[in-house]
Amino acid sequence: MIVAALALCLGIVLGSASFSANATETPAPTPTPTAPGDFTNTYSIGGILRDGDTLVEGVEVTVEGDGFTETATTDATGRWSVVVPGKGDYTVTLDADSLPEGVTLRDPDRSSAEVSSGEWQTNTITRSFPLGADTRQTTGFFEQFLQRFAAGLNFGLLIALAAIGITLIFGTTGLNNFAHGEMVTFGAIVAWIVAVLLGINIFVAMLIALVLGGVFGYVQDWLLWRPLRRKGVRLVQAMIVSIGLAIALRYLYLFYIGGETKTMSVGLSDAVVLGPVRITTGSILSMIISVVVLVLVGLFLTRTRIGKATRAVSDNPSLAAASGIDVDRIIRIVWVLAGALAALAGVMLALYRQVSWDMGFQVLLLMFAAVTLGGLGSAYGALVGSLVVGLFVELSTLFIPADLKYAAALVVLIVVLLVRPQGILGRKERIG
């Protein structure tokens, strides 16, 4: 019943997205028929020929395979395209003799390229043939290091926004919330609905996502976690409930927004060059907002009565209750704060990597790694751990394939815990 109620609440929010999407999407253009009366999908292979900044016209490119052969000629924009019978294996060959005088292939041995049947994920496949001398500028190791450092700092800050929520929940309730990634996804989806589908300013979308994220955290605690606490459910069982909730929410998102990646086209993709570092305006905005919010959270925990009460509950709930602190109220506030921070982190992550139904789940282990690395229950430890994880994830790509960068961050977690089991800022505790 509780999970069904959560699903109903989310359905109301996300259902409006489906309605808005259907109402605002531009009808797809009618496909060009390959023969009179034939409106089936067309498949094509094409490309653009360019010699430096000059578009090359009049070059012949031949596509053949499966008994099919056709030659296309580049137009004034350097473009060529051949419609093929269907998904199959083809060979694309550029006729070097048709190149204009003074224009040559960069690699004379690469005048042909293969297209395999397994590549047809879309209706169009592109093949390029580099012409002229290679004018690309190579980047030195120091410039690459600075570029990766900036990316890692941005990634670490947005992980910190979500990880602090995880550590506050753990500190006050002892629960490892495996549904926290879905709270991140919730914020990203809300921002995408408001900013992209409804066309509202991205800053307004952030505020709406922040508020709804806090409401989402409140509803979770009200409908699910508070009743479980009152019934005395053990932490292991509660953790399993959080895993089930995460799976339910994840596939609810998939049902409402689909499996394709959504683009956050909000006008923050312009590049800014700062010395050797090239960074988008969205990334700069993300880092500024993350730093401001993290500072405000730190001031909240250290300077306000509720913040001090939160730390007291985290240190010793029984003693805090005996001193007159309403523990349930503090836990409810923590859930609201965690939900709001997770939603904001989702918006930042959407600006960084676009929106998908499982985006929060993809970074969930990194959030837990940051919390564990910094020290369980320590908000400042979560910040430090997040920065370490974010920087290592991006800097590791200088030495290892990018596909392994998340695994490398978890290896660092293991090594640090072997040396310092309580984490970077964690406290030693006596067991037994």
N, C-alpha and C positions, 0 to 999 in steps of 0.2 A: 504493500500500500504506500509506504513512504517513498520508495523508488518511483512508483507510478505517479505520485504527486509531483516529485521533482521533474519527471518526464513531461507531465502536463504543463508545468510552469515554463519549462524550456520550449515546449512545443508552441506555446502562445507567442514567445519571443521570436523563435526561429521560423515559425509558420508565416509570420509577417514578411520574413525575408523572401520566402518562396513566392508569396503573392506579389511583393514589390518587384522581384526579378522577372516574373511573368508579365507584369504590367509595364516595365520599363525597357525590357530587352528589345533590340531592333530585330525585326524578322530576318531570318537568314535569307541571303540572296538565292534566287532560283538557279540551280546548277546548270551549267552550259551543257547541252546535249552533245554526245559524240556522233550521233546520227539522228536523222529526222525522227522525232517521237521518242528518242531514247534519253531519259532523264536519270539514268543510273549514275553512281559515283564515278568520277573520272580520276585517273591516276597519271601523274606527270613527273618528269625529271627535268630539271632546269638549273639555271645558274646565271651569273654575271661575269663577264670578262672585263678586266680592268688592268691597265698598264700604269701603275702608280696611281695618279689621280685622273687619268684619261680613260674614258670608256671606249672599248674597242668594238667597231662595227664590221659586219661582213665576214665573220669567221664561221666556218662550218663545223658543226658538232653532230656526230652520228651516234644514235642509240640503237643497239641491236641485242637480240636475245629471244629465245623461245620461238624462232622462226619469224620474228618481227624485226624490221629495219626501217629507220626513218632518220632523215638529216634535217637539222634546223640551222638557221643562220642568225647570228646576233644582230639585233636592231640598233638604232641610234643610241639607245640607253645601255648597250652592251648585254642586253638580256637575251637568253635563248630558252626555249621550252619545247619538250616533246611529250605528247600525250601517248601513254603506253596502254596496251590492252588490259593490264591488270597487275596485281602484285606478283612479281617474279624476279628472276635473276637477269640482269642486263649488263652490257659493257658499253661505257660511254667513251667515245674517242674523239679527240680534237684533231682536225686536219691542220697540221703545222704549216702546210704549203699555202693555206688560205689566210694566214696571218699577214697584216699589213707590213710593208717594208720597214725594217728597223725594229720590229717587235718580235721577240722570241720567247719561248717557254723558259721559265726560270730553271726547270730541270727537264732537259730534252727527253729523258727516259720516262717521264711521267705524262705522256700524251694521252693516256687512257686511264679510266677508273672503273671499278666494279661496283655494282649495286646488287646486294643480296636480298632474297625474298624476306628474310627476317628483319630487315630495316624498315619495313612499311608500317610504321606506327601512325603516320598521317598520310594524306593523299598525295603529298608532294615531297620529293627528295631532291636535295641540292648537291651538285658536284661542282667543284671549282678547279680551275687550272691557273696557278700563279704565273704571271707574265713579268718579264723584265727583272732587273736587279732587286734583291731584297733590301728594302729601305727601312725595315722595322728596327727600332732602337731596342737594344738589349738593356735590361735593368740589372744593376749590380746587387750583390748580396746585401749591402747596407740599406739600399733603397727598398728592397723586398722586405727586409727586417722591419723597417719603419712602417711600411704598408700593413704588414701582418700584425704589428704591435697595435696600430690604431684599430684594426678590425677586432683584435682580441680584447682591447679595452672596452669597445662598444658591446661586444657579446657578453663579456664578464659583468658589465653593469646591468644589462637587462636580465641576466640570470640572477643577479643579486636581488632585483626587485621581487622575483618570485620566491627565491630561496629563503628570504627573511620571513615570508609568510609561513613556509614549511617549518622553520625553526621555532617561530612563536607558537604555532599549534603544538609542536612536539614539546616545547618547554612547559606549556600550561596544561596539556592533557596527556602527554606521553604517547600520542598517536602519530605514527608515520602515515601520512595521508597520501596514498597512491593515486587519488583522484585529483591531486593538485594540478597536474598537467592539463586536465580538462578544464580547470578554472582559467588557465592561461589561454587555452583555445577559445573559451567562451568570450573573453575580452576581445580577442582578435576578430571573431565572427561579428560581434556587436559593432565594432568599429568599421568593419567592411560593409555591413548593412547600412549604417548611418552615413558613412563618408562616400561610398561608391554607389550603392544602389539608390539611396535617397539624395545624394549630391550635397550633403551638408558639410560645412567646413570641418577639416580634420581635427582641429582643436576642440570644437564642440563635440565631435565624435569621441575624442579621448575622455572628455568629462562624462559623457553619457555612459561609456564603457566602464569608467571608474565607479560611477554610482551603481550601475546595474551589477557590476562585479561584487561590490559590497553587499548588495541585496541578495545576490546568489549565495554568498558566504553565510549570511544571516539565515536564509531559508534552509540551507543544508544543516546548520546547527539546530535550528528550531524543529525541523521535521525528522532528522535522523540522529545526529550525534548526541544531543541532550537526552532524548529518550533512552538511547543505549547506555549513556553514563548512569542515568537513574536506575536502570535495570541491573547495573553492576556487570555489564559485559566486559570481559577481559580484553586487554590490548591486542592480543593475537587475533581474536575473533573480530575485533573492530578493524584491524588492518585488512583482514580478508574481506570485510564488508566494503572497505574503501576500494579494494581492487575490483570487486563486482560493480560498484558504482562507477568507477572509471570506465570499465568496458561498456556499461549501459549508456553512459553519456557520449562516449566516443562514437558508438554506432548510431546514436540519435543524431549527432552532428552529421554523420555520413548520410543519413536518410534525408535530412533537410537541405543540406547544401551541396551534396554530391561529392564524388571522389576527386574531381579535378582541382588543380591549384587555382586560387583566386588572386588576381593581381590587385594590389593596393595602389591604384592610379590616382594619387592625390596631389600630384605636382611637386613632390619632394625628391625627385630622382636626378636633379641637376647636380653635376659634379663640381666640386670645389677643390682646387689644387693648392695645397699648403706645402711648399717646398717639394720634396720627393713623394709626399703623400697625396693620393687622390681619394677623396671621400665625398659621399653624397650629402646633400642638405638634410635628407631624412636621418642619416646616421649622426650628423652633428646635433640635430634636434633631439634625437633619442638620448645621446650622451648627456646633454644639458639637462633634460627633464629627469633622467635617472639620477644624476648627481643631486639635483635640487630635492627630489622626493626622498632620497636616502638620507640626506641631511635632516630633512623635516622629521623623518621617522626616528632618527637618532635623538633629536631634541624632544620628540614626544615621549620616548622611553626614559629619558633622563631628567626632564624638566617638569613634566606634568604629573598630577596626582594619579591619573589613570595609568600612565606609563610606569610610574614607580610601583603601583599596585600590580601591574602585569609582571614586573620583574619579581615581586614578592611571591606571587602565585607560582611563577616558574621555579623559584628557589625552593619553596616549601608550601604546597597548597594547604595542608592541615594547619600550619602555623599562621598562614595568611588568613584563613577562615576564623581561627581563634582570636585574631587581632581585630576582627570586625570587617574584613574585606569580603564583599559579595563575590565569591569565586565564580559562580555561574554567570554573573553579569560580566566579569572580566573575560571569561572564556568566550562569551558571545561577542564582545567587542573585538577580541583577537580574530575570531572568524570573519567578522566584517572587514577588518583591516587586511587580513590575509587575502580575502576575496578581491578587495579593491586593488591591492598591489599586484596580484596575479593577473587581473584583467589589464592593468596598465602595462605589465610586462608583455602580455599578449599583443597589445597594440604596437609596442616597440619591436617585438619580434616580427610582426606582420610587415612593418616598414623595412625590416632588415632582410626577411626571407619570404615574403608573401604569405597568403593564408591557405591553410589546408585543414582537413577535418581531424588530422592526427598530429598537428604541429606541436602541441604541448607534450604529447606522449614521447615525441622524438627527443625532447630535451629533458625529460623527467629524470633520467639517471644522472644527467649532468647536474641538475639541481640538488639531488640527494648527495652526489659526490661533493658538491660545494659545501653543503651543510655539514657533512661528516668530516670533510677536510678541515673546515674552520673550527669545528667543535660543536657537538650536538647541544642544542638549547641556547647557543650564543648568537645573538643577532649580529654583533660585530664580527664574530667568527664566520658567519654565513657570507658577509660582505667580502672578507679577505679570501675565503675559500672560492667564492664566485670569480673574483678577479684572477686568482691563480688558475682556475680551470679555464676561464675564457682566454687568457693569454696563452696558456699552454696549448689549447686546442688550435688556435690560429698559428702560433709560431712553429708548432710541430710540422706544419705542411712545408716548411723550408727543408726538411730532412726526410720526411716520409710521405707516402701517397696520401692525398686528401681524404680518401675513403677510410683511412685508419686513424684520423685525428681524434675522434671521440673515444676510441679504444685506448689511445695513448694517454688521454686525460684520466681514465680509470686506472691505468697502470701507475700513474703518479700518485693517485689516491692510495693505492695499496702500499707503495713504497713509503709514503709519509706516515701512514698508520703503523707500519712496522717499526718506525723510528720513534714516533710520538703517538701512541694509541688514542689519547684523548683529543687529538686534533691540534691545530695551530694555536687557537685561543681557548681550547677547552681546559677544564680543571680536572686534576687527578681525583678519582673517587675510590674510596675503600670498598672492596667487595668481600664480604665475609669477615 
